[in-house]
Amino acid sequence: MMNEQYEQLTEAIAQGDLATVDAMLSQFMIDALPEDQYAIAEQLMHYGYLTQADDILQNLLFLLPDEPQLLIDRANVAMELGDEDNALDFLMQVNEEAEEYPQALLALADYYQMQGLFEAAMQRLEQALVVLPNEPLLQFAKAELLAETGRFLEASRLYEELYTQQTHMGGLSLAERLADVYRAGAAYEEALRYYKLALDEEIKPDTLFGAAMRRFNLSSMPMPLKH
């Protein structure tokens, strides 16, 4: 019976049949094991059914009140729903001794960045990097924040370091990121080099336009005077 419920919910979520999801969810939360409930919550989050996902996460927190991952997940869902106050409350409940604490700090950094509190966001990222100094996701988040605040040289160094290890982060091209940050910092030659690398990965209109503009920038720069 349980497998049938799970499969029906999974199919309804994938097909976007929200009426079936809503009709089944309450009974599912009564019958299902916590791990099955969490798996369905993940599927709901993936497809953007955040209110339904939060219902399950709230139920799981009632069953497992000391599970920090559930607090972090509820915070992320709350932020997506625009409920920043509750998001902050959930994150503040994560114990500093928890293994998931760096993840909570990353979510806090995201929260403060959304609020335009860039210094507070950077402080949280630095705290997380003390615990996990070689975590690529944290390094990428720091590079993104540096780029957003106009610290292009520092951002490019972090992106470069990441690029030596992998070409993409979370589905995003690091070559494109490097091209954009070098362009923003007016380092057009370096930008063009990375636009070319990004085009080797995938030809996209925005990347082609960026490469063309950087060629124009370089060709229109004044030649050095001869003595």
trRosetta pair geometry for C-beta under 8 A, 3 or more apart (Angstrom, degrees):
i j d omega theta_ij theta_ji phi_ij phi_ji
1 4 5.7 -58 -153 35 30 113
1 5 6.5 32 151 -19 65 104
1 31 7.5 -94 120 -175 110 144
2 5 5.7 -52 -151 33 34 111
2 6 6.3 33 153 -19 66 107
2 31 6.2 -164 -104 145 87 111
2 32 6.4 132 -150 -106 104 66
2 33 7.7 47 -166 -7 146 90
2 36 7.1 -81 173 -109 112 177
3 6 5.6 -55 -148 37 32 113
3 7 6.1 30 156 -18 67 108
4 7 5.9 -56 -144 39 29 109
4 8 6.2 29 156 -19 64 108
5 8 5.9 -59 -148 37 27 110
5 9 6.3 24 157 -16 64 108
5 24 6.7 166 -157 -173 89 121
5 27 7.6 -126 -134 109 137 102
5 28 5.5 169 164 -106 126 91
5 31 6.4 93 21 86 172 140
5 32 6.9 -135 102 -71 134 103
6 9 6.0 -59 -151 38 27 108
6 10 6.2 28 153 -21 64 109
6 28 7.9 125 -80 -142 55 116
6 32 7.1 116 -76 -114 95 121
6 36 5.7 -84 -99 -164 125 121
6 39 7.8 25 -151 85 116 126
6 40 7.1 -128 -137 -66 76 112
7 10 5.6 -52 -144 36 31 114
7 11 6.3 30 157 -17 64 106
8 11 5.9 -56 -148 38 29 109
8 12 6.2 28 154 -19 65 108
8 20 7.3 -120 160 165 97 124
8 24 6.6 -174 108 -110 116 163
9 12 5.7 -56 -144 38 31 110
9 13 6.2 33 157 -21 66 105
9 20 7.9 -170 -110 130 50 99
9 21 6.5 87 -145 -118 79 71
9 24 5.6 -148 -85 106 94 143
9 25 7.6 106 -122 -86 123 64
9 28 6.1 56 -64 -100 146 157
9 40 5.6 -10 128 -127 140 126
10 13 5.9 -55 -150 34 28 111
10 14 6.4 23 155 -15 63 109
10 40 7.3 -111 -72 -109 72 83
10 43 6.4 -105 -122 -138 72 173
11 14 5.8 -58 -147 39 31 109
11 15 6.1 16 159 -8 67 113
11 17 7.8 6 119 28 73 128
12 15 6.0 -65 -143 46 27 102
12 17 4.1 -91 -154 69 79 110
12 18 7.9 146 160 -71 102 18
12 20 4.0 -130 -129 93 139 124
12 21 5.0 179 124 -59 126 77
12 24 7.1 145 25 20 160 138
13 16 7.8 33 178 -69 28 29
13 17 7.8 -70 -46 46 20 75
13 21 6.1 89 -76 -92 71 125
13 40 7.5 179 -42 -156 149 79
13 43 5.0 74 125 138 162 118
13 44 6.2 -103 -128 -83 131 62
13 47 5.6 171 173 14 94 156
13 49 6.9 -111 -136 10 94 144
14 43 7.8 -57 -56 -174 76 122
14 47 7.4 -140 -95 -82 36 143
16 47 7.4 -160 -89 180 70 132
17 20 4.3 18 130 23 114 117
17 21 6.5 144 98 -20 68 88
18 21 5.2 -52 -146 37 40 117
18 22 6.1 39 157 -19 71 104
18 49 6.9 176 -113 -114 99 125
18 52 7.9 -153 -146 -39 89 144
19 22 6.0 -55 -148 38 27 108
19 23 6.3 26 154 -19 62 110
20 23 5.6 -57 -144 38 31 112
20 24 6.1 15 162 -10 67 114
21 24 6.3 -72 -147 43 23 100
21 25 6.0 36 161 -50 65 107
21 44 7.6 128 -162 -105 139 108
21 49 6.8 -54 144 -162 164 163
21 52 5.9 -2 146 -139 124 162
22 25 6.0 -40 -137 6 26 118
22 52 7.0 -109 -84 -99 69 121
24 27 6.2 -77 -166 50 51 102
24 28 5.4 51 147 -31 85 116
25 28 5.5 -60 -145 36 30 116
25 29 6.4 28 160 -21 67 104
25 52 6.1 -125 -101 -154 156 103
25 55 6.4 53 155 99 138 141
25 56 7.3 -106 -164 -63 108 94
26 29 6.0 -57 -154 32 28 108
26 30 7.0 25 149 -16 61 105
27 30 5.6 -56 -155 35 39 112
27 31 6.1 19 156 -8 73 113
28 31 6.0 -67 -138 46 29 99
28 32 5.2 15 174 -18 71 123
28 37 7.3 143 138 -103 95 82
28 40 7.0 2 150 21 143 176
29 32 6.6 -43 -106 36 22 104
29 37 6.1 73 -118 -119 67 125
29 55 7.5 -99 -63 136 149 97
29 56 6.3 -153 -95 -115 111 72
29 59 4.8 -54 -162 -178 130 172
32 36 4.3 -122 -174 88 112 120
32 37 4.9 140 102 -57 125 83
32 40 7.5 -3 163 0 173 134
33 36 4.8 88 58 9 81 104
33 37 7.1 -146 94 -7 40 88
34 37 5.5 -56 -147 36 34 113
34 38 6.2 33 157 -21 68 104
34 60 5.9 106 -146 -130 95 97
34 63 5.9 -156 -91 107 117 145
34 64 6.3 77 -140 -28 151 128
35 38 5.7 -51 -146 35 32 111
35 39 6.5 37 152 -22 63 103
36 39 5.6 -49 -148 32 34 114
36 40 6.6 33 153 -16 64 102
37 40 5.9 -58 -154 37 32 108
37 41 6.3 36 149 -22 66 106
37 56 5.2 -178 176 -166 96 111
37 59 6.8 -106 -175 91 148 119
37 60 5.8 175 109 -73 131 108
38 41 5.3 -50 -147 34 36 116
38 42 6.5 40 152 -22 65 100
38 56 7.5 169 -90 144 35 121
38 60 6.3 80 -74 -104 87 156
39 42 5.7 -50 -153 31 32 113
39 43 6.8 32 149 -17 62 103
40 43 5.6 -52 -152 36 37 112
40 44 6.3 39 150 -20 67 104
40 56 6.2 -168 90 -109 101 165
41 44 5.6 -53 -148 36 33 113
41 45 6.4 34 153 -19 65 104
41 53 4.8 101 -159 -151 73 79
41 56 4.1 -147 -80 89 106 135
41 57 5.6 115 -147 -55 147 81
41 60 7.3 -64 -32 -15 155 140
41 73 7.3 60 140 160 131 147
42 45 5.7 -53 -149 36 32 111
42 46 6.3 36 152 -24 64 105
42 53 7.9 111 -55 -135 15 117
43 46 5.5 -52 -149 32 33 116
43 47 6.5 13 159 -3 66 108
44 47 6.3 -67 -147 47 28 97
44 49 4.2 -81 -164 74 86 105
44 50 7.4 152 141 -83 96 23
44 52 5.0 -127 -154 93 143 103
44 53 3.8 -178 100 -71 119 90
44 56 7.1 138 25 13 147 133
45 48 7.7 45 -176 -70 29 21
45 49 7.6 -86 -62 59 24 64
45 50 6.6 61 -115 -103 63 66
45 53 4.6 97 -59 -124 76 163
45 73 7.6 -94 -72 -164 154 104
45 77 6.7 -97 -109 -89 108 102
49 52 4.4 -14 148 39 110 118
49 53 6.0 130 98 -26 74 92
50 53 5.4 -54 -143 38 34 114
50 54 6.1 36 157 -22 67 105
50 77 5.1 161 -164 -156 99 94
50 80 5.4 -149 -114 98 154 126
50 81 5.5 -170 123 -63 140 102
51 54 5.8 -54 -150 34 29 111
51 55 6.8 38 149 -26 61 99
51 81 7.3 105 -72 -103 72 134
52 55 5.6 -44 -154 23 36 117
52 56 7.1 32 151 -13 63 99
53 56 6.0 -58 -160 36 36 107
53 57 6.3 32 148 -17 69 109
53 77 5.9 -156 97 -112 115 140
54 57 5.4 -54 -141 41 37 112
54 58 6.0 43 156 -24 68 103
54 74 6.4 92 -134 -131 85 78
54 77 4.8 176 -77 134 99 149
54 78 7.5 103 -112 -63 132 68
54 81 7.5 -17 -43 -28 149 148
55 58 5.9 -54 -150 34 26 112
55 59 6.6 26 151 -17 61 107
56 59 5.6 -56 -152 37 34 112
56 60 6.2 33 151 -19 68 106
57 60 5.5 -52 -145 37 33 112
57 61 6.4 36 154 -21 65 103
57 70 5.7 162 -163 -160 88 88
57 73 5.5 -148 -124 106 139 116
57 74 4.9 175 136 -76 137 89
57 77 6.7 173 22 9 156 151
58 61 5.8 -52 -149 33 30 111
58 62 6.8 36 149 -22 61 101
58 74 7.1 100 -70 -110 66 127
59 62 5.7 -51 -157 29 34 114
59 63 6.7 25 149 -11 65 106
60 63 5.6 -58 -150 42 37 107
60 64 5.7 -21 167 32 75 105
60 67 7.2 -61 145 60 101 145
60 70 5.3 -151 106 -120 113 137
61 64 6.6 -73 -120 68 27 67
61 65 6.0 64 174 -106 67 53
61 67 7.1 -133 -110 54 61 101
61 70 4.9 176 -78 136 86 138
61 71 7.1 99 -111 -68 124 66
61 74 6.9 -4 -46 -41 141 144
62 65 7.0 10 -138 -68 17 87
64 67 4.1 27 134 -14 116 126
64 70 6.4 135 86 -14 108 150
67 70 4.6 63 98 3 107 113
67 71 7.5 168 98 -11 61 83
68 71 5.4 -54 -156 34 47 114
68 72 6.3 45 150 -19 75 103
68 94 4.7 81 -148 -132 111 91
68 95 6.6 -106 -82 29 127 81
68 98 4.3 80 -30 -173 161 160
68 99 7.8 168 53 53 138 65
68 100 4.3 178 104 57 125 131
68 101 7.4 -47 177 -64 160 58
68 104 6.9 -73 176 -52 116 126
69 72 5.6 -54 -150 37 36 112
69 73 6.2 37 152 -20 68 106
69 100 5.5 -158 -72 -96 69 160
69 103 7.8 14 -111 88 70 152
70 73 5.6 -51 -143 38 32 112
70 74 6.3 33 156 -18 65 105
71 74 5.8 -54 -146 37 29 109
71 75 6.4 33 152 -22 63 106
71 90 4.6 175 -172 180 79 90
71 91 7.0 151 145 -84 103 31
71 93 5.3 -134 -143 79 148 110
71 94 5.4 -176 93 -68 139 88
71 104 7.5 7 102 -103 109 118
72 75 5.6 -53 -150 34 31 114
72 76 6.5 31 153 -19 65 103
72 90 7.3 171 -77 138 22 112
72 91 7.0 68 -107 -103 61 74
72 94 6.5 48 -60 -78 89 140
72 100 6.1 -123 -24 159 144 130
72 103 5.6 15 -137 122 160 112
72 104 5.4 -114 -93 -86 107 75
72 107 5.8 176 -151 -17 89 156
73 76 5.8 -53 -148 35 33 110
73 77 6.4 31 154 -16 65 105
74 77 5.7 -54 -147 39 33 111
74 78 6.1 37 152 -23 66 106
74 86 7.8 -85 147 144 101 106
74 87 7.9 -169 122 -112 68 57
74 90 4.9 -158 90 -127 105 156
75 78 5.6 -54 -146 35 30 113
75 79 6.5 31 154 -20 64 103
75 86 7.8 -162 -113 122 57 71
75 87 4.4 93 -158 -156 72 70
75 88 7.6 112 -138 -49 109 18
75 90 3.9 -155 -67 83 91 126
75 91 4.7 80 -115 -52 158 88
75 104 7.7 81 33 -134 159 78
75 107 5.5 83 109 157 131 145
75 111 7.7 -60 172 -64 113 127
76 79 5.8 -51 -150 33 31 111
76 80 6.6 32 151 -17 63 105
76 87 7.5 107 -55 -135 17 110
76 107 6.1 -94 -71 -127 85 124
77 80 5.6 -56 -152 36 34 112
77 81 6.3 23 152 -11 67 110
78 81 5.7 -64 -147 45 31 106
78 83 4.2 -84 -167 77 87 103
78 84 7.3 147 136 -86 100 19
78 86 4.6 -135 -145 91 147 103
78 87 3.8 -169 93 -68 119 83
78 90 6.6 154 8 5 144 136
79 82 7.6 50 -176 -69 30 19
79 83 7.4 -94 -67 60 24 61
79 84 6.4 56 -112 -99 68 64
79 87 4.5 78 -56 -109 80 157
79 107 7.7 -161 -17 -169 147 96
79 110 7.0 47 -169 118 169 114
79 111 6.3 -117 -100 -95 130 82
79 114 7.0 168 -159 -9 114 166
83 86 4.6 -3 142 33 113 114
83 87 6.2 138 99 -26 72 91
84 87 5.3 -56 -146 36 36 118
84 88 6.3 36 158 -20 69 102
84 111 6.6 131 -151 -152 95 98
84 114 7.2 -156 -107 100 125 132
84 115 7.2 117 -162 -70 152 106
85 88 6.1 -55 -153 34 28 108
85 89 6.6 28 149 -19 62 108
86 89 5.3 -53 -148 36 37 116
86 90 6.4 39 155 -21 68 101
87 90 6.0 -54 -152 33 29 109
87 91 6.5 22 154 -14 64 109
87 107 7.8 -136 177 160 103 111
87 111 5.9 178 121 -106 123 124
88 91 5.9 -59 -148 39 32 109
88 92 6.2 32 156 -21 67 109
88 108 7.8 79 -125 -122 70 81
88 111 6.1 138 -82 -178 82 155
89 92 5.9 -57 -147 35 28 111
89 93 6.9 30 154 -25 60 106
90 93 5.9 -62 -162 26 33 113
90 94 7.8 41 146 -33 62 93
91 94 6.0 -38 -165 5 45 114
91 104 5.2 148 -153 -167 84 95
91 107 5.6 -155 -105 99 127 116
91 108 5.2 155 161 -73 149 90
91 111 6.9 -128 3 -17 160 151
94 98 5.8 -98 -180 40 86 145
94 100 6.5 -101 -156 97 127 101
94 101 6.0 160 140 -108 114 65
94 104 3.9 -150 69 -92 162 161
95 98 4.5 112 69 -27 87 101
95 101 7.0 -81 95 -80 51 110
96 101 5.4 71 -148 -128 36 149
97 101 7.2 130 50 -42 12 139
98 101 4.8 134 68 -46 81 87
98 104 7.6 65 75 -8 125 133
100 103 4.7 -50 -173 40 75 121
100 104 6.2 81 129 -26 85 96
101 104 5.4 -51 -149 34 39 114
101 105 6.4 42 152 -21 68 101
101 131 7.0 173 88 -86 105 174
102 105 5.4 -50 -148 34 37 115
102 106 6.5 42 151 -22 66 100
102 128 4.1 106 -149 -147 84 92
102 131 4.9 -144 -72 80 116 134
102 132 5.1 39 -127 5 169 122
102 135 7.1 126 152 4 149 167
102 138 7.0 -55 175 -75 117 135
103 106 5.6 -49 -151 32 34 114
103 107 6.6 33 150 -15 64 103
104 107 5.6 -54 -151 38 35 111
104 108 6.3 39 149 -22 66 104
105 108 5.4 -50 -147 35 34 115
105 109 6.4 40 151 -23 64 100
105 124 4.6 -178 -173 180 83 90
105 125 7.1 156 142 -83 104 29
105 127 5.3 -138 -144 87 147 110
105 128 4.0 -176 92 -63 135 106
106 109 5.6 -48 -150 31 33 114
106 110 6.6 35 149 -19 62 102
106 124 7.4 173 -77 136 21 109
106 125 7.1 66 -106 -103 61 71
106 128 5.7 74 -54 -98 78 169
106 137 7.2 5 -124 128 155 110
106 138 6.4 -110 -89 -99 115 81
106 141 6.0 -161 -143 -48 99 175
107 110 5.5 -50 -152 34 36 115
107 111 6.4 42 148 -23 65 102
108 111 5.3 -49 -150 32 35 116
108 112 6.4 29 155 -14 68 103
108 121 7.9 -177 123 -120 68 58
108 124 4.5 -151 95 -140 109 156
109 112 6.0 -55 -146 40 31 105
109 113 6.1 34 153 -22 64 108
109 121 4.3 88 -159 -162 70 75
109 122 7.4 95 -136 -60 109 19
109 124 4.0 -157 -66 84 84 121
109 125 4.8 72 -106 -52 153 85
109 128 7.5 -78 -25 -2 132 134
109 141 6.4 87 103 157 144 132
109 145 7.2 -74 172 -67 117 145
110 113 5.6 -54 -145 36 29 113
110 114 6.5 34 154 -22 63 104
110 121 7.5 108 -47 -135 15 111
110 141 7.8 -76 -65 -147 86 126
111 114 5.9 -57 -156 32 28 112
111 115 6.7 18 150 -11 63 109
111 121 7.9 -176 67 -99 55 92
112 115 5.5 -60 -150 42 37 110
112 117 4.2 -81 -171 77 91 106
112 118 7.4 158 133 -84 99 18
112 120 4.2 -134 -155 97 149 106
112 121 3.9 -165 89 -66 111 79
112 124 6.6 149 15 3 136 133
113 116 7.6 49 -177 -70 32 19
113 117 7.4 -95 -69 60 24 62
113 118 6.5 56 -114 -103 68 62
113 121 4.3 77 -57 -108 80 157
113 145 6.3 -110 -101 -109 129 103
113 148 7.4 66 -156 82 115 162
117 120 4.1 -3 140 33 114 120
117 121 6.2 137 96 -25 72 88
118 121 5.4 -53 -146 36 35 115
118 122 6.3 36 156 -20 67 103
118 145 6.6 152 -154 -171 92 102
118 148 7.3 -159 -117 100 125 110
118 149 5.1 125 -177 -84 154 127
119 122 5.8 -52 -148 35 31 110
119 123 6.6 37 151 -23 63 103
120 123 5.6 -49 -150 31 34 116
120 124 6.8 33 153 -17 63 102
121 124 6.0 -57 -156 34 32 109
121 125 6.6 29 150 -16 66 106
121 145 5.9 -166 120 -130 122 140
122 125 5.6 -55 -148 38 36 111
122 126 6.2 37 154 -21 69 105
122 142 7.4 80 -132 -132 76 83
122 145 6.0 174 -82 135 82 145
123 126 5.8 -54 -147 36 30 111
123 127 6.5 35 152 -22 63 103
124 127 5.6 -49 -150 32 34 115
124 128 6.5 32 152 -17 64 104
125 128 5.7 -55 -150 37 34 111
125 129 6.3 32 153 -19 67 107
125 138 6.4 153 -159 -167 84 88
125 141 5.8 -158 -119 109 124 111
125 142 4.9 152 158 -84 142 88
125 145 6.6 -155 -17 16 159 153
126 129 5.6 -55 -144 38 33 112
126 130 6.8 45 152 -29 62 96
126 142 7.9 94 -67 -108 61 124
127 130 5.8 -47 -159 20 33 114
127 131 7.3 22 149 -9 61 103
128 131 5.9 -61 -161 38 39 107
128 132 6.3 -27 162 40 75 97
128 135 7.6 -73 146 54 101 140
128 138 5.2 -154 116 -127 118 133
129 132 6.6 -77 -126 73 33 61
129 133 5.4 64 175 -110 75 55
129 135 7.4 -139 -112 41 62 100
129 138 5.3 172 -80 143 80 135
129 139 7.4 98 -111 -73 116 64
129 142 6.9 19 -57 -51 139 142
130 133 6.9 17 -125 -67 16 89
132 135 3.8 31 138 -23 119 125
132 138 6.0 134 90 0 107 149
134 139 7.9 -13 -160 -37 29 126
135 138 4.3 61 87 13 109 111
135 139 6.7 172 89 -12 55 86
136 139 5.5 -59 -145 40 35 112
136 140 6.0 37 157 -22 70 105
136 162 6.0 108 -148 -128 97 102
136 165 6.7 -136 -97 93 128 145
136 166 7.1 31 -147 27 158 129
136 169 6.6 -150 148 -115 112 114
137 140 5.7 -52 -147 35 29 112
137 141 6.4 32 153 -20 63 105
137 169 7.3 156 -103 -164 57 113
137 170 7.7 85 -119 -44 92 112
138 141 5.6 -50 -146 35 33 113
138 142 6.5 34 153 -19 64 103
139 142 5.8 -54 -151 35 31 111
139 143 6.4 33 150 -19 64 105
139 158 5.6 -170 176 -167 90 108
139 161 7.0 -94 175 90 143 120
139 162 5.9 170 112 -71 124 110
140 143 5.6 -53 -149 36 33 112
140 144 6.3 36 152 -21 66 104
140 158 7.6 169 -95 145 31 114
140 162 6.1 83 -78 -103 85 160
140 169 4.7 175 -111 174 156 163
140 170 7.5 163 126 3 160 112
141 144 5.7 -52 -149 34 32 114
141 145 6.5 29 153 -16 64 106
142 145 5.8 -56 -149 38 32 109
142 146 6.2 34 153 -20 66 106
142 158 6.0 -140 93 -139 101 165
143 146 5.6 -54 -146 37 31 113
143 147 6.3 31 155 -19 65 106
143 155 4.8 104 -163 -152 72 73
143 158 3.8 -153 -81 95 106 128
143 159 5.1 130 -164 -55 149 77
143 162 7.1 -88 -19 -6 156 136
143 177 7.5 63 131 159 128 136
144 147 5.8 -56 -150 36 29 110
144 148 6.4 28 153 -20 64 107
144 155 7.7 112 -60 -138 13 115
145 148 5.6 -53 -145 35 33 112
145 149 6.3 15 160 -5 66 110
146 149 6.2 -69 -147 46 27 98
146 151 4.2 -80 -169 75 85 110
146 152 7.7 157 138 -81 93 20
146 154 4.8 -118 -164 95 144 106
146 155 3.9 -177 99 -71 112 88
146 158 6.9 123 30 18 146 137
147 150 7.9 58 -179 -59 29 16
147 151 7.3 -89 -68 62 25 65
147 152 6.4 61 -121 -106 66 61
147 155 4.0 108 -61 -138 79 163
147 177 7.7 -107 -62 -172 165 94
147 180 7.7 54 -165 108 141 104
147 181 5.1 -87 -116 -105 118 111
147 184 7.2 102 -161 54 91 156
150 184 7.9 -135 -127 151 59 124
151 154 4.5 -13 147 38 110 117
151 155 5.9 127 97 -26 75 94
152 155 5.5 -57 -143 39 32 113
152 156 6.1 34 159 -24 68 105
152 181 5.2 165 -151 180 88 86
152 182 7.5 139 172 -90 119 28
152 184 5.3 -166 -102 94 136 103
152 185 3.5 -173 117 -65 151 116
153 156 5.9 -52 -147 32 28 110
153 157 6.8 31 153 -21 61 102
153 185 6.5 127 -56 -131 66 153
154 157 5.9 -52 -155 29 33 113
154 158 6.9 27 152 -13 64 104
155 158 6.0 -61 -156 38 34 107
155 159 6.2 30 152 -16 70 109
155 181 5.0 -136 106 -148 121 145
156 159 5.6 -54 -142 41 34 111
156 160 6.0 40 155 -26 67 105
156 178 6.4 87 -137 -138 81 78
156 181 5.1 -176 -75 115 84 128
156 182 6.2 85 -107 -69 133 78
156 185 7.0 -69 -35 9 133 152
156 187 7.8 19 -89 40 164 149
156 190 7.8 39 -155 136 144 147
157 160 5.7 -53 -148 33 28 114
157 161 6.6 30 153 -20 62 104
158 161 5.7 -52 -150 33 33 112
158 162 6.5 30 153 -15 65 105
159 162 5.7 -58 -150 40 33 110
159 163 6.1 36 152 -27 67 108
159 174 5.8 167 -168 -166 91 96
159 177 5.3 -154 -134 113 136 115
159 178 4.9 176 131 -80 135 84
159 181 6.3 158 4 26 155 150
160 163 5.6 -54 -146 32 30 114
160 164 7.0 35 154 -25 61 97
160 178 6.8 95 -72 -113 67 127
161 164 6.1 -50 -161 22 32 111
161 165 7.5 15 148 -6 59 107
162 165 5.9 -71 -163 41 41 106
162 166 6.7 -46 169 52 78 83
162 169 6.6 -16 169 -53 140 130
162 174 5.8 -150 105 -127 109 146
163 166 7.5 -96 -131 71 27 42
163 167 6.8 46 -146 -110 71 47
163 174 4.6 -172 -90 127 88 136
163 175 7.0 105 -129 -69 126 61
163 178 6.4 0 -56 -45 149 140
166 169 6.9 111 98 -67 122 72
166 174 7.2 116 100 -9 70 141
167 173 6.9 -22 154 -143 84 69
167 174 5.8 -147 -172 34 38 105
167 175 6.6 -7 -162 -23 90 101
167 201 6.7 172 160 -97 136 138
168 171 6.3 1 172 -126 124 10
168 172 6.2 152 -160 70 78 38
168 173 5.8 -41 -102 -96 83 43
168 174 6.3 -149 -92 -11 26 87
169 172 5.4 -27 68 59 73 95
169 174 6.1 78 -5 -64 98 99
172 176 7.2 -112 175 62 78 119
172 177 6.6 64 145 -48 113 116
173 176 3.9 77 85 6 111 108
173 177 6.7 -178 99 -10 60 81
173 198 5.4 96 143 -129 147 97
173 201 6.0 159 -124 83 129 157
173 202 7.4 -134 -69 32 143 112
174 177 5.2 -49 -146 37 41 116
174 178 6.2 43 154 -20 69 102
175 178 5.8 -53 -148 37 30 110
175 179 6.3 34 151 -21 63 105
175 194 4.9 -176 -170 -171 73 86
175 195 7.8 155 152 -83 98 16
175 197 4.2 -136 -142 102 138 107
175 198 4.0 -175 110 -68 114 77
175 201 6.4 159 36 -4 141 135
176 179 5.5 -52 -146 35 32 114
176 180 6.2 30 156 -18 66 107
176 194 7.4 176 -78 146 17 105
176 195 7.8 64 -112 -108 56 54
176 198 4.5 98 -66 -119 73 142
176 207 6.4 -82 -108 -98 104 109
177 180 5.9 -57 -149 37 29 109
177 181 6.3 20 158 -14 66 109
178 181 6.0 -57 -140 39 30 104
178 182 6.1 26 161 -14 66 109
178 190 7.7 -96 158 151 99 99
178 191 7.9 -172 130 -115 68 51
178 194 4.2 -142 96 -133 106 161
179 182 6.1 -61 -147 41 25 106
179 183 6.2 27 154 -21 63 109
179 191 5.0 85 -159 -161 62 68
179 192 7.7 98 -135 -63 98 12
179 194 3.8 -153 -65 97 80 108
179 195 4.4 110 -134 -61 142 69
179 197 7.9 -168 -54 50 112 93
179 198 5.8 -68 -13 -13 143 137
179 207 7.6 70 82 -137 164 85
179 210 6.2 84 145 140 128 140
179 211 7.9 -45 -157 -74 142 72
179 214 7.8 -97 -166 -45 99 152
180 183 5.6 -54 -147 35 29 113
180 184 6.3 30 155 -20 64 105
180 191 7.7 107 -55 -136 12 104
180 210 7.4 -60 -83 -140 71 149
181 184 5.6 -48 -146 35 34 113
181 185 6.4 21 155 -7 63 109
182 185 5.8 -64 -146 48 32 103
182 187 4.2 -81 -166 74 88 104
182 188 7.5 156 139 -84 98 17
182 190 4.2 -131 -150 97 149 104
182 191 3.8 -165 98 -69 109 77
182 194 6.5 132 20 21 136 132
183 186 7.6 35 -179 -77 32 25
183 187 7.6 -88 -62 57 22 63
183 188 6.8 57 -114 -105 62 61
183 191 4.2 101 -61 -129 73 149
183 210 6.7 -85 -68 -162 158 106
183 213 8.0 53 -139 98 131 116
183 214 6.4 -96 -101 -85 104 110
187 190 4.4 -2 136 36 112 117
187 191 6.0 138 92 -26 69 91
188 191 5.2 -54 -142 38 34 117
188 192 6.2 38 158 -24 68 102
188 214 4.9 169 -165 -155 89 86
188 217 4.3 -143 -125 103 152 131
188 218 5.2 -168 120 -62 129 85
188 221 7.7 -173 46 -45 146 131
189 192 5.9 -51 -150 31 28 110
189 193 6.8 32 150 -22 60 103
189 218 6.4 98 -77 -101 71 125
190 193 5.6 -50 -153 30 36 115
190 194 6.7 23 155 -9 66 105
191 194 6.2 -66 -154 42 31 102
191 195 6.2 34 151 -23 68 106
191 210 7.6 -114 163 163 109 104
191 214 4.9 -154 101 -117 111 142
192 195 5.5 -51 -144 34 34 114
192 196 6.5 37 155 -21 64 102
192 211 6.3 92 -138 -143 71 70
192 214 4.1 -172 -74 123 87 134
192 215 6.4 106 -119 -64 130 63
192 218 6.7 -25 -34 -28 149 138
193 196 6.0 -57 -159 32 29 111
193 197 6.7 26 147 -15 63 106
194 197 5.2 -47 -145 37 43 113
194 198 6.2 47 152 -22 68 101
195 198 5.6 -52 -148 36 32 113
195 199 6.4 33 152 -20 65 105
195 207 6.0 162 -157 -173 83 82
195 210 5.2 -158 -117 107 129 104
195 211 3.8 173 140 -84 137 86
195 214 6.1 173 2 22 149 144
196 199 5.6 -54 -148 36 32 111
196 200 6.7 40 149 -25 62 99
196 211 6.5 108 -63 -124 61 128
197 200 5.5 -46 -153 27 36 116
197 201 7.0 34 148 -17 62 101
198 201 5.7 -55 -159 33 37 112
198 202 7.3 -47 167 51 68 73
198 204 7.9 -60 145 30 106 106
198 207 5.0 -140 115 -142 122 135
199 202 7.4 -97 -141 77 29 35
199 203 5.6 41 -156 -99 79 66
199 204 7.9 -134 -107 25 66 67
199 207 5.5 174 -75 134 80 127
199 208 6.8 93 -105 -79 121 66
199 211 6.4 -6 -39 -44 135 152
202 207 7.6 118 92 15 76 156
203 207 7.1 -143 -152 71 37 123
203 208 6.7 40 -167 -56 81 110
204 207 4.5 81 62 11 89 108
204 208 6.9 -160 87 -9 43 87
205 208 5.7 -57 -147 37 31 112
205 209 6.2 29 157 -18 66 106
206 209 5.7 -55 -149 37 30 111
206 210 6.3 32 152 -21 64 106
207 210 5.5 -51 -147 35 32 114
207 211 6.4 33 154 -19 65 104
208 211 5.8 -55 -149 36 30 110
208 212 6.3 29 154 -18 65 107
209 212 5.7 -56 -148 37 31 112
209 213 6.3 30 156 -18 66 107
210 213 5.8 -57 -147 37 29 109
210 214 6.4 26 156 -18 64 106
211 214 5.9 -57 -149 36 31 109
211 215 6.6 34 152 -20 64 103
212 215 5.7 -53 -153 33 33 113
212 216 6.5 33 149 -18 65 104
213 216 5.4 -52 -150 36 36 114
213 217 6.3 42 149 -24 67 101
214 217 5.3 -44 -146 32 37 116
214 218 6.5 35 155 -17 65 103
215 218 5.9 -57 -150 38 30 108
215 219 6.2 23 155 -15 66 110
216 219 5.9 -59 -141 40 29 106
216 220 6.0 15 163 -11 66 115
217 220 6.3 -69 -144 43 22 101
217 221 6.8 38 154 -44 60 97
218 221 5.9 -40 -156 3 33 116
